């Protein structure tokens, strides 16, 4: 597999609304007790779909917490567990809003849920402190076709995790995955400005697959797998979040608070590790102001301030990525 992206200045961008997934994602529950077989499926197909494996009470608690936020913004009626949209055209709630803090962490602190993640990794698991929460109303936003690994370099042996907290049938706008396309490198077009959209014609259109998701399901998407959300054409909010899981024994990503910077280093108070200093260079993926925008290395020392909360991804003593934190 090559990690090279594309450079096609004249290519037309792929429109997610033009994609019609014809195939059905397969359940991998039968492989959950056989890690080598599960990993082979993951590497070959680019995803793992597990049905009804999360603790139901933990899912309900996370659902109620997210719907309480939606109710405060007028998107649903208080106490409605179905997430039925009120029709209120409220401003979108930022997917990394502090209002959500703790919802994902409480859910994955659950012993049953952590045990599932350990089976997925084949070793003890820990959650990466990077979560995007989504309360998408009907006819609301859709995520573009993208590959998570393109935006998150250096996170070794991690798996992106997507869960729905309310029923997410096709019409609600669940995720679709280009199955098997993870073995072809990155499709993002470096000739276009951020977010470097995927061009038309480079992904096999017959590879796209989706399914109807239910609370308790987990979808893990390979970092190289092209994927996107479907439009929400229902009467309900799409209540989901996505995070990442990594090895607990050799984590490469951590939450940290900036203590000081020099032109080529950063010193942080790393959660659970104490004070650490890492080298920063032209190769460091710097997104400390906006998680969606890479900043030039020349601006690093100017824009990175003590007290900032960052997701720090390391390789030895080198910072591979510095990203504005999205606390769990």
Secondary structure, 3 states (H helix, E strand, C coil): CCCCCECCCCCCECCHHHCCCCEECCECHHHCCCHHHHHHHHHHHCEEEECCCCCHHHHHHHHHHHHHHHHHCCCCCCCCCCCECCCCCCCCCCCCCHHHCCHHHHHHCCHHHHHHHHHHHCCCEEEEEEEEEEEECCCCCCCCCECHHHHCCCCCCCEEEEEECCCECHHHCCEEEECCHHHHCCCEECCCCCCCCEECCCCCHHHEEECCECCCCEEEECCCCCEEECCCCCCECEEEEEEEEEECCCCCEEEEEEEEEECCEEEEEECCCEEEEEECCCCCEEECCCCCCCECHHHHHHHCCCCCEEEEEEECCEEEEEEECECC
